[in-house]
Amino acid sequence: MAARTGDQRALARLVSLVEDSSPDLRRVMKVIAPLSGHAHVLGLTGSPGVGKSTVTAALVRRYRDEGLHVGVLAVDPSSPFSGGALLGDRIRMQDHATDEHVFIRSMASRGHLGGLSWATPQALRILDAAGFDVVLIETVGVGQAEVEIASLADTTLVVVAPGLGDSVQAAKAGILEIADIFVVNKSDRPGAHDVVRDIRNMLALANYASSDWKPPIISTTAPTNDGVSDLTAAIDKHRTWLASEGQLTKRRQARARDEISAIALTELRHRMGGLPGESRLDELAARVEAGLLDPYTAADELISG
Amino acid sequence: MAARTGDQRALARLVSLVEDSSPDLRRVMKVIAPLSGHAHVLGLTGSPGVGKSTVTAALVRRYRDEGLHVGVLAVDPSSPFSGGALLGDRIRMQDHATDEHVFIRSMASRGHLGGLSWATPQALRILDAAGFDVVLIETVGVGQAEVEIASLADTTLVVVAPGLGDSVQAAKAGILEIADIFVVNKSDRPGAHDVVRDIRNMLALANYASSDWKPPIISTTAPTNDGVSDLTAAIDKHRTWLASEGQLTKRRQARARDEISAIALTELRHRMGGLPGESRLDELAARVEAGLLDPYTAADELISG
């Protein structure tokens, strides 16, 4: 493959193939298939305001200090409207503008049938094949995107921070199940100990078997790098656990299953676009809106033409 | 239809048909098609911690005082893991346990092919047909779920609050495009004026035509009902604008289009489940994971068997 980690422009072109749903993508994926599986994939997620970007930046600095090549995909699930994520761009400005072994890309999900579940794994596949040691996928929100990122990642970091009033709410929303590591960022702020305690209490209620991974809680102050070496140590430990328990292959096979299904679904939907009923969608919608037709019957007419 | 707004148990059973993807749903939808289009659909969204539940509760109280029948669908996009939303339940406990003209239901998207885009519109359709005057759909997060809720609603309320450090970030994530009304909740707290100013500045940068709706900014302190009458007045004003500009029919036709497509896609996916390749998905995933196959070729094999 022409694009190795140092070739920013070739990489950017390849990732654009994904964003543009280019027909060339098939050929590229065929060529790079044997090159996959090297990168450790980190998912990083959390509510707005917890400092995801600064944690990402601190991790990138740390890994670069160790001589590793780092890719970052900043995924903005709401980009159908806003036209692109800004998190990754901010990091690029600050530190790594001239570092050819850091590749940062904002991924927009707009316009893609299947959204993130379609585009992100393929961009990830390209960075992996290009030889990045670590690929970090960062996303905002406590929602479907987060769940999808967790299913893509080898190791999922859930970032929380004191003073947002949401640690308990976020816990309810299912982060316990997706977090491999909890990062309590802004740990120099009042209330950080309370957040750590809340998470610890929550974890104490979970039933872990002795072979299960128990998510550690790492306190960080990302701008000053406090706690960042603890965080990378926890990530290493998780990676070792994944490998020793056969979990890594299991997770990655599940990821491949999702990816294949998403592509197949996109293909099916594409075919649906060619069905005779598609041109009648506006008319069918108008009849449903007017109460003249139910949506199931309309869907039948859409499929059968 | 047997279930009118006062019959909680009949309604609950009908909504369960949606959650269970029951085959009876087709028949129900056919019967209720002519009854649709009465309810005003409010979407309510915002980050964790802004007080969405208390705003919802305040709106329910207010509408009940006016004698209106109110349905609430609390949608939790992360429920594939957590097993259900808790927002609606909390409200139910507090105020309306014995009020038969308030129907509150937590919607989980787990297990549904197509997730929220499939189940929520159908539950909405049932409440609409049952004669509710207002149906309020509440969801957490700044993500895909939020965008989907906005596409379902006649009027979308974006709730923000001071002290979360996310007003600007949230703005970047596209809320400007989905908000019909901004609600600055917890307006008695320090920083509330700054939040109002930030949103006002953001709106000033947008290019509105004279016929466009310009989102008002309403300050509320939901637990004490401060600002809640301003909020319902703004909602009424938006509804009048929707009707006079022909926007309501346009929005609802777009909603019906999405709904029909989602059902058709689910149906296609269902058919995919019956394809000969489906039983080979695990094997195909293992080969992709091992780098022996690319995901496109795997998807082709999945479709063609």
Boltz contact constraints between the chains, C-beta under 6 A:
constraints:
  - contact:
      token1: [A, 26]
      token2: [B, 296]
      max_distance: 6.0
  - contact:
      token1: [A, 29]
      token2: [B, 294]
      max_distance: 6.0
  - contact:
      token1: [A, 29]
      token2: [B, 296]
      max_distance: 6.0
  - contact:
      token1: [A, 30]
      token2: [B, 294]
      max_distance: 6.0
  - contact:
      token1: [A, 33]
      token2: [B, 291]
      max_distance: 6.0
  - contact:
      token1: [A, 33]
      token2: [B, 294]
      max_distance: 6.0
  - contact:
      token1: [A, 34]
      token2: [B, 291]
      max_distance: 6.0
  - contact:
      token1: [A, 36]
      token2: [B, 291]
      max_distance: 6.0
  - contact:
      token1: [A, 37]
      token2: [B, 291]
      max_distance: 6.0
  - contact:
      token1: [A, 47]
      token2: [B, 47]
      max_distance: 6.0
  - contact:
      token1: [A, 47]
      token2: [B, 48]
      max_distance: 6.0
  - contact:
      token1: [A, 48]
      token2: [B, 47]
      max_distance: 6.0
  - contact:
      token1: [A, 48]
      token2: [B, 166]
      max_distance: 6.0
  - contact:
      token1: [A, 48]
      token2: [B, 169]
      max_distance: 6.0
  - contact:
      token1: [A, 48]
      token2: [B, 170]
      max_distance: 6.0
  - contact:
      token1: [A, 49]
      token2: [B, 164]
      max_distance: 6.0
  - contact:
      token1: [A, 49]
      token2: [B, 165]
      max_distance: 6.0
  - contact:
      token1: [A, 49]
      token2: [B, 166]
      max_distance: 6.0
  - contact:
      token1: [A, 77]
      token2: [B, 143]
      max_distance: 6.0
  - contact:
      token1: [A, 77]
      token2: [B, 144]
      max_distance: 6.0
  - contact:
      token1: [A, 78]
      token2: [B, 147]
      max_distance: 6.0
  - contact:
      token1: [A, 78]
      token2: [B, 173]
      max_distance: 6.0
  - contact:
      token1: [A, 78]
      token2: [B, 174]
      max_distance: 6.0
  - contact:
      token1: [A, 80]
      token2: [B, 147]
      max_distance: 6.0
  - contact:
      token1: [A, 81]
      token2: [B, 174]
      max_distance: 6.0
  - contact:
      token1: [A, 81]
      token2: [B, 177]
      max_distance: 6.0
  - contact:
      token1: [A, 82]
      token2: [B, 174]
      max_distance: 6.0
  - contact:
      token1: [A, 86]
      token2: [B, 172]
      max_distance: 6.0
  - contact:
      token1: [A, 140]
      token2: [B, 142]
      max_distance: 6.0
  - contact:
      token1: [A, 141]
      token2: [B, 141]
      max_distance: 6.0
  - contact:
      token1: [A, 141]
      token2: [B, 142]
      max_distance: 6.0
  - contact:
      token1: [A, 141]
      token2: [B, 143]
      max_distance: 6.0
  - contact:
      token1: [A, 142]
      token2: [B, 48]
      max_distance: 6.0
  - contact:
      token1: [A, 142]
      token2: [B, 141]
      max_distance: 6.0
  - contact:
      token1: [A, 143]
      token2: [B, 77]
      max_distance: 6.0
  - contact:
      token1: [A, 143]
      token2: [B, 141]
      max_distance: 6.0
  - contact:
      token1: [A, 143]
      token2: [B, 143]
      max_distance: 6.0
  - contact:
      token1: [A, 143]
      token2: [B, 145]
      max_distance: 6.0
  - contact:
      token1: [A, 144]
      token2: [B, 77]
      max_distance: 6.0
  - contact:
      token1: [A, 144]
      token2: [B, 144]
      max_distance: 6.0
  - contact:
      token1: [A, 144]
      token2: [B, 145]
      max_distance: 6.0
  - contact:
      token1: [A, 145]
      token2: [B, 143]
      max_distance: 6.0
  - contact:
      token1: [A, 145]
      token2: [B, 144]
      max_distance: 6.0
  - contact:
      token1: [A, 147]
      token2: [B, 78]
      max_distance: 6.0
  - contact:
      token1: [A, 164]
      token2: [B, 49]
      max_distance: 6.0
  - contact:
      token1: [A, 164]
      token2: [B, 164]
      max_distance: 6.0
  - contact:
      token1: [A, 165]
      token2: [B, 49]
      max_distance: 6.0
  - contact:
      token1: [A, 166]
      token2: [B, 48]
      max_distance: 6.0
  - contact:
      token1: [A, 166]
      token2: [B, 49]
      max_distance: 6.0
  - contact:
      token1: [A, 169]
      token2: [B, 48]
      max_distance: 6.0
  - contact:
      token1: [A, 170]
      token2: [B, 48]
      max_distance: 6.0
  - contact:
      token1: [A, 172]
      token2: [B, 86]
      max_distance: 6.0
  - contact:
      token1: [A, 173]
      token2: [B, 78]
      max_distance: 6.0
  - contact:
      token1: [A, 174]
      token2: [B, 78]
      max_distance: 6.0
  - contact:
      token1: [A, 174]
      token2: [B, 81]
      max_distance: 6.0
  - contact:
      token1: [A, 174]
      token2: [B, 82]
      max_distance: 6.0
  - contact:
      token1: [A, 177]
      token2: [B, 81]
      max_distance: 6.0
  - contact:
      token1: [A, 252]
      token2: [B, 289]
      max_distance: 6.0
  - contact:
      token1: [A, 253]
      token2: [B, 285]
      max_distance: 6.0
  - contact:
      token1: [A, 253]
      token2: [B, 286]
      max_distance: 6.0
  - contact:
      token1: [A, 253]
      token2: [B, 289]
      max_distance: 6.0
  - contact:
      token1: [A, 256]
      token2: [B, 285]
      max_distance: 6.0
  - contact:
      token1: [A, 256]
      token2: [B, 288]
      max_distance: 6.0
  - contact:
      token1: [A, 256]
      token2: [B, 289]
      max_distance: 6.0
  - contact:
      token1: [A, 257]
      token2: [B, 281]
      max_distance: 6.0
  - contact:
      token1: [A, 257]
      token2: [B, 285]
      max_distance: 6.0
  - contact:
      token1: [A, 259]
      token2: [B, 295]
      max_distance: 6.0
  - contact:
      token1: [A, 260]
      token2: [B, 284]
      max_distance: 6.0
  - contact:
      token1: [A, 260]
      token2: [B, 295]
      max_distance: 6.0
  - contact:
      token1: [A, 260]
      token2: [B, 298]
      max_distance: 6.0
  - contact:
      token1: [A, 260]
      token2: [B, 299]
      max_distance: 6.0
  - contact:
      token1: [A, 260]
      token2: [B, 302]
      max_distance: 6.0
  - contact:
      token1: [A, 263]
      token2: [B, 295]
      max_distance: 6.0
  - contact:
      token1: [A, 263]
      token2: [B, 296]
      max_distance: 6.0
  - contact:
      token1: [A, 263]
      token2: [B, 299]
      max_distance: 6.0
  - contact:
      token1: [A, 264]
      token2: [B, 299]
      max_distance: 6.0
  - contact:
      token1: [A, 264]
      token2: [B, 302]
      max_distance: 6.0
  - contact:
      token1: [A, 264]
      token2: [B, 303]
      max_distance: 6.0
  - contact:
      token1: [A, 268]
      token2: [B, 268]
      max_distance: 6.0
  - contact:
      token1: [A, 281]
      token2: [B, 257]
      max_distance: 6.0
  - contact:
      token1: [A, 284]
      token2: [B, 260]
      max_distance: 6.0
  - contact:
      token1: [A, 285]
      token2: [B, 253]
      max_distance: 6.0
  - contact:
      token1: [A, 285]
      token2: [B, 256]
      max_distance: 6.0
  - contact:
      token1: [A, 285]
      token2: [B, 257]
      max_distance: 6.0
  - contact:
      token1: [A, 286]
      token2: [B, 253]
      max_distance: 6.0
  - contact:
      token1: [A, 288]
      token2: [B, 256]
      max_distance: 6.0
  - contact:
      token1: [A, 289]
      token2: [B, 252]
      max_distance: 6.0
  - contact:
      token1: [A, 289]
      token2: [B, 253]
      max_distance: 6.0
  - contact:
      token1: [A, 289]
      token2: [B, 256]
      max_distance: 6.0
  - contact:
      token1: [A, 291]
      token2: [B, 33]
      max_distance: 6.0
  - contact:
      token1: [A, 291]
      token2: [B, 34]
      max_distance: 6.0
  - contact:
      token1: [A, 291]
      token2: [B, 36]
      max_distance: 6.0
  - contact:
      token1: [A, 291]
      token2: [B, 37]
      max_distance: 6.0
  - contact:
      token1: [A, 294]
      token2: [B, 29]
      max_distance: 6.0
  - contact:
      token1: [A, 294]
      token2: [B, 30]
      max_distance: 6.0
  - contact:
      token1: [A, 294]
      token2: [B, 33]
      max_distance: 6.0
  - contact:
      token1: [A, 295]
      token2: [B, 259]
      max_distance: 6.0
  - contact:
      token1: [A, 295]
      token2: [B, 260]
      max_distance: 6.0
  - contact:
      token1: [A, 295]
      token2: [B, 263]
      max_distance: 6.0
  - contact:
      token1: [A, 296]
      token2: [B, 26]
      max_distance: 6.0
  - contact:
      token1: [A, 296]
      token2: [B, 29]
      max_distance: 6.0
  - contact:
      token1: [A, 298]
      token2: [B, 260]
      max_distance: 6.0
  - contact:
      token1: [A, 299]
      token2: [B, 260]
      max_distance: 6.0
  - contact:
      token1: [A, 299]
      token2: [B, 263]
      max_distance: 6.0
  - contact:
      token1: [A, 299]
      token2: [B, 264]
      max_distance: 6.0
  - contact:
      token1: [A, 302]
      token2: [B, 260]
      max_distance: 6.0
  - contact:
      token1: [A, 302]
      token2: [B, 264]
      max_distance: 6.0
  - contact:
      token1: [A, 303]
      token2: [B, 264]
      max_distance: 6.0
